[in-house]
Amino acid sequence: MAKPDNRNDNVEKLQQMKENTEHNIEAAEESVAHTDMKEEQKQIVKEKNERRKESIRGFEAEIADEMQARQNGYPDEQ
């Protein structure tokens, strides 16, 4: 029998993932600013950071959904 879905800590997990992604953006920006990179490498880092920012928006939407579900008492999902 499958374990029931436990969503009690989803908000916290998503928040941690968002914070990790924000940290990765900052680290990448510092790397670009303080390292001798070729322009091509800088562009790759900038594009990756844009994808990270998209992920953050997704995390924020999921966090909002999970917080709403938490307030509504999480319907039973099995």
N, C-alpha and C positions, 0 to 999 in steps of 0.2 A: 504494500500500500504506500502511496506517495505521501511525503510529509506535507502538511498544510503550509500554505504560503504565510510566512511570518513577516509582516510589513512594519512591525513596531519600530525598527531602527532605520528604515529607508531614508527618512529625512536627514538623519545624521550622516549616513553613508554618502548620500548625494552631496551634502554640504562639504564633506571632506574631499570628495572627488573634485568639486568646484574649486576649493581652496588649493588643492594640489595643481590643478590646471592653471590657476592664476599665478602660482609660484613659478611654474614652468615658463609662462609668458615673460615674467619679470627676469628670470635667469637668462632666457634667450635674448631679450633686449639688452641686458648688460653685456652678454657675450658679443653681440654685434657691435656695441658701442666701444668695448675695450679690447677687442681682438682684431688683429689684421686679417680680415676675411676678404676674399675676392667678392666682387659685386654679385656674382652668380650665387655664391653661398649665402650672402646677406638676403638676397631675394627669396631663396628657399626658406630661410628662417622666418622671414616676414610672412610668407604664404602659410607656413605651418602655424604661426601665431594667429593668423586670421581664422584658420580652421579651429584652433583652440578657443577663440572667442565665440565661434558658432556653438561649440560644445558647451561653453559656459551658459549661453542663452538656453540651450536645451536642458541643462541641469537646473537652471532657475525655473523653467516651466515644470519640470518633473517635481521639483521641491514644492512648488505651489500646489500641484495636483495631490501630492502625498500629504501635505499639510491639511488640505481640504478633506481628504479621505480620513485622516486621523481625527479631525473634528467631527466627522460624520459617523465615527465609530467603526470604520473598516468593515464593509460587508464580508460575510464569509465567502472565501474563494477556495474551491477544492477541485 
